[in-house]
Each structure stands twice: as C-alpha cells, then as structure tokens.
Amino acid sequence: VVSIDIHPEFTQHAEKMLAAKDIQNVTLETADATQGSDDKKQYDIVAITGSLENVPEHLKQKMKIKGRMFVITGSEKDPIMQANLVVRYGENDWLSTSLFETYMAPLKNQKCETTFSL
C-alpha cells in the first residue's frame, strides 16, 4: 500500500497511527500527486480522496492493466459531481462508469481547465 498526501502533518499522523498498530506494509509519501511524477510505478487500485474536474492522463497511467480507480469528478462551482469507477483495459483503453452523484472538495493545486464565458 502506498499513500501520497500533500500535507506533511497528515503523513506524520498516519506514520504514528500505523506504528501504534504495528502495520508495516504501508509506504507513506508527502507529495503533490496532482502534478505528476517521473516514476513509472503502477498500481492495481488508485483512490483519489479529493475531487478533480477531469482525470489527468498521468493519473490514469498510474493504473496497471485491469487496474481500477475511484475518483470524484466535476466542477467546484457545481454542487453535483460524479463518483466514478475507472477501469484500465489496455495501454490506452479506459472505461469510466458513474456510480452516484455526490460532492467533494477539490484536491489542492489541481490544474483546472480554463473556460470562456461572456
């Protein structure tokens, strides 16, 4: 299990809680997952714990073939977002299924698409 969090105090708290329960199969990292990374690590399961306007390519690439991702997508300005299950079927083949409507605060520092309005 790998957990990545942008807030160092969350990572430090998690380290203490895991140590208290003698859980040793978890790797904790403090980083901004919205910005991507150079590592080529891929995972069977990815859970995004903040909303995104869209799922960026670098996060989809983090899934192994047959891997799954839980992610909430939508605009912070819209009170209705979608909880999605994304499954990777091939190198460039993903299927996203909407599970239910919800709302979740956006991830910090996510890159939002610019929209034009009059």
Salt bridges, closest charged atoms under 4 A:
GLU9 OE2 - HIS7 ND1 3.90
GLU29 OE2 - LYS41 NZ 3.67
ASP39 OD1 - LYS62 NZ 2.29
ASP44 OD1 - LYS64 NZ 3.91
GLU57 OE1 - LYS60 NZ 3.77
GLU91 OE2 - ARG88 NH2 3.45
